[in-house]
Amino acid sequence: MVKIGEIELGKFPLLLAPMEDVSDPPFRAVCKEQGVDMMYTEFISSDALIRDAAKSVQKLDIYDYERPIGIQIFGDKIASMREAAAIAEKANPELIDINYGCPVKKVACKGAGAGILLDVPKMEKMTAEIVKQVELPVTVKTRLGWDDKTIRIVEVALRLQDAGIKALTIHGRTRQQMYKGEADWNPIAAVKNHPDIEIPIFGNGDIDSPQKALEYKNEYGVDGIMIGRAAIGYPWIFKEIKHFLATGETIEGPDIMERVRVVKKHLDFSIEWKGEKQGIFEMRRHYTNYFRGISHFKPYRAQLVDIQDPAALYDLLDQIASEFEAVV
């Protein structure tokens, strides 16, 4: 049984990565339905949270059916991160997660996210201060290093463990790589296999199939896997991986009726949570992924993006279900 503090996550948990503009409550709802074991909010700026910025405060919204769930924060100032952690704790998540992995320039080049990998002592101090600040378990998500010359992930893991974190997720790329190239899980295995590591170690990067999940589980010995981009528009990946790990058998992917059902559920919640205009607008980024691989779908995709009226959208989705029922 893998545990983060007292949170029990099963024998080999599957985690949903926190992704900006993706991992909101509507998206998390469809992933939870498909069996994800642990989820996180989008990452929240500590400075914005302290300023009570509306968009950041809204990201604190969590629902009971999502549990267990963590709130992820990022920032470059220790005092602000402590204060933000205290605010996040009041939203009553299961844990507080610190983002030390975001590679985006506007974050990393200010010393937040993956930028703090250039200052490991500060990372350790910030982490220790946050652990002291809150009663909840604190976890961290990070990368291998800033670049190939600064990979010190075993040292980083040990120092973060000493600072009091209860679990560590490692993305198998450096900040310099961004999301390019192949993720290297060998350093992740080195962390997991170090004799002084006692906390759960989760691997992240390039898991996009049940077969790869099993291969990486066996080869690298991690306690669980975090999945990000592969779940966008395909929340069924969690169900498929779990089935494959349990039985060694693959299950058929979703047919068009199932795809449309989940898109409708996602759209319903998006409108409910963000309002009609914004909810419809923000669903646009998901349609391509939900219907990927369907031949001759391009005209429908264009309509899904253009339509502003909810009733017309639902009618079009019903039409898609009928049109492609025998195809997918």
N, C-alpha and C positions, 0 to 999 in steps of 0.2 A: 504494500500500500504506500503510495507516494503522498506525503503530507507537506504542506507549507504551514509551519506552525501547527495549529490544530485543525487545519482545513484538509479534509481527506479528499483526494482526487482520483482514486482508483489505482490500478496496477501500472498503467502506462497512459497517462493523461494526454489528451490532445487540447492544445491551447489555441485560442484565436488571437493573432497578433493585433496590437493597437495600431490602427492605420488612420492617419489624418484624412478627414472628409470621407471616410468609409465606415469605420467601426462605431457608428452611432446606434442608438437603440433599435431602429427599424432593421438594420442589417444584423445586429446581434440577435434579434428575435428569430430570424430565419436560420441562423447558425445554431442557436440553442435547440431549435426543433430537430435539427439533424445530428445532435449528439455531442456537440463540443463540451468539454469538461470544465474549462475555465476561460473567461473572457476578460477583456480590459476595455476601458473607455478609449476614445481618441486621446492623444496626448494633450495636456493642458498646460499652457504657459503659466508659470508661477507668478510672474509680474502681472499678467492680465487677470488672474484669479484674485489677486490682492486688490486690484483696481475695481473689482466687481464688474468686469466687462461682461456684457450680456451673453455673448457667444460662448465664452469660457465657462461661465456659471451654468449655462444650459448643458454643457458636456458632463456636468456632475449628475445629471438625471440617470438614475438606475431603478430597475424594477425587480420585484421579488423573484420572478420566474427566471431572471438572469443569473441568479446566484449559483456558485460563488463568482464574484466579479471584483476586479481591482481597478482603482483609479490611477492613471499614470500622469505624472507631472514632469516638467522639464524647466530648466533655468540655469543661469550661470552664477547666481548670487546665493550664498549659503543662507543668509538671513531670510531672503524671499522664499527659498525652497522650504525652510522650516515653517514659515507662516502658511504657505500654500498647502503643505502636508496637513497642518492642523485644520485648515478649512475643508480639505478633501475628506478628512476623517469624519467630520460632522455629517457628511452625506451618507455615512454608514455602509461603506463597501466592506468586503472581507479583508482587503489588504491595500497598501499603498505601493505603487510601482514607480521606480525612478527611471526615466529615459536617459541613458548614457549611450544611445546608439544612433539617433537621428543624424543622417549624413547631409541633410539639406543645408545649403550654404548659409542662408539667413539664420539658421540655428547653430550649426557646428562652428562657423567662423566667429561666433560671438562667445565661444567657450561653453556653450550648452550642448546637449545631445552628445554626439560622438566627439565634439570638440574637447570635452573634458578628459579624453584619453591622452591628451598631450600634457596633462597635469594630474598624474595619478595620486599624489599626496592630497591635492584638493578634492579629488573624487572621494577618497577615503574619508576625509574630514567631513565633507558634505553629507555623505551617507550616514556616518556616525551621529551627526547632529539631527538628522531626520529620524533615525531610529530612536533617539532620546525623546524626540518631540511627540511621537505618537504611541498609542497603545497597540495599534494593529500591527500585524507582520509587515515588514518592508521587504520588497524584492527589487531586483534590478534587471533591466535589459540593456545589453551593450553589444559591441562588435569586437573583432579580434584585436584591433588597434587602429591607429590613424592611417598608417600605411604599412607596407611590407617590412619596413625597417624598425617599426615601433610595436611589433606584436609581443606583448607582455601579458597575455591573457591569463596565464596560470598565476602569475604574481598578483594581477588585478583581482582574480577570483578569491585568492587567499586573503588579500587585504579587505575586500568587501565582506567576506565571511567574518573576519575579525571585527569589522565595524558593526556587525549584527544583522545582516540580511538573512532571510530565511529561504531564499531560492534565487537562482541566477539563470537567465536566458541569454544565450550567446548566438548572435547572428554570425555565420561563418564567412563574413567578408570584412575587409577594412573599410574605413570611411572613404579612402581614396577610390575604392572600387565602386562605391555607390551600390547599384544593383546589377552591375555588369559582371561578366565572367561567371565562373562556377564557384559556389560556396565551398569553402574548405572546412570540413568537419574534423580533421585530424587534431587541430588545437583544441576543439571542443572536447574530444575524447581525452586529450592530455589533462584537461581540467577535471573531467569526471573521474579519471583513473588515478589522480593524485591521492596519495594516502591520507593527506590531511583535509581533504574536502569531505564535509559531512552533509552539506545542504543539497537539495535536489538541483540537478543541472539539466536544463532543457535546451535542445538544439533547434535552430531556426535557419532556414535558407534552402530553397530549391525543392522542398517536398511538395510534389504535385501529383502523386499517385499512391494508391495503396501499396504497390510493389516497392516503390522507393522508401516509403515509410517503414516497411518491414526490414528492408535491406539496411537502412541507416540505424534502425533500432538495434539490430544484431551486430552491425559492424562497429558502431561507435559507443554503444552501451549507455546512452543517455537515459534519463528518467522519464522523459516525455518529449513531445515534439510540439513546437509552435508553428502554426501555419498562417500565412498572410495572404499574399497575392493570389495563390491558387484557390482561395475560398471566395474571391470576389466574383459574384455571379454564379458561383458553384458551391453553395453551402453543403451540398450532398457529399463533398469530399470527406467530411468527418464520419458520416455514416458508412461510407464505402471503406475507409481505412479500418474502422473498428470491426467491421464484418470480416475483412480480409485477415486482420491480426488474429481474430478469434477462430476462424474456420479454414484459412488458406484458400478461400474461394472468393472470386469476384462476383459482384452483383451488377445487374444491368443499370446503366445510368438512367436518369429521369427522362420519361417520354414528354411529349409536348404538353399534355394535360397537366402533368406535375410541374413542369417549368412555369406554365401560365399560372397555376395555383399559387406557387411561391412568389412569383412576381406580383400578383394581386395582393398577397399578404404584406409583402414589403412595401408596396405602394400605399396600401391602406394606412399602415403605421407611419409612413413618411408624411402623409398628409395630416394625420392626426397629431403628430409630434411637432411638425414644422409649419403647419398651415398649408392651405391648398396651393398657393403660388410657389412657395419655396419647396414644399414637399414634392411637387411634380417636377420642378426644375432639377432638384438634386438626384432624382431617380434616373435622369438621363445617362449618367455615367455607368449605370448598371446594366442597361438593356443589351448592349453588345455582348457582354459576358454571359448573361442569362441565355441568350439564344445563339451562342457561338457554335459553329459547326453545322448550322442548318443551311442547306443550299437555297439560293434565290431568296434570302431573307432581307436583303438590303433595302428594298422599297418599304418594307414594314418598319425596319429600324428607323428610317428617315421620318416616317409618320409618328412613331412613338416619341421621337425627340421634338417634333414640331407641335403636337397637340397639347393644348393648354387646359382643355375642359375635362374634368374627371370622368364624366359619363361617357364621353367620346373615347377616352383612353380605355376604359373597361370594355366598351363595345369592340374596340380594335383587338384587344387581347382575346376576347371570345372568338373573333374572326380568325385570329392566328391559330388558336387551338383547333378550330374546325378545319382550316386550310391545310395544316401540316400534320393532322392526326395520323395519317397513314405513312408519313415520311420519316418521323423520328422514332 
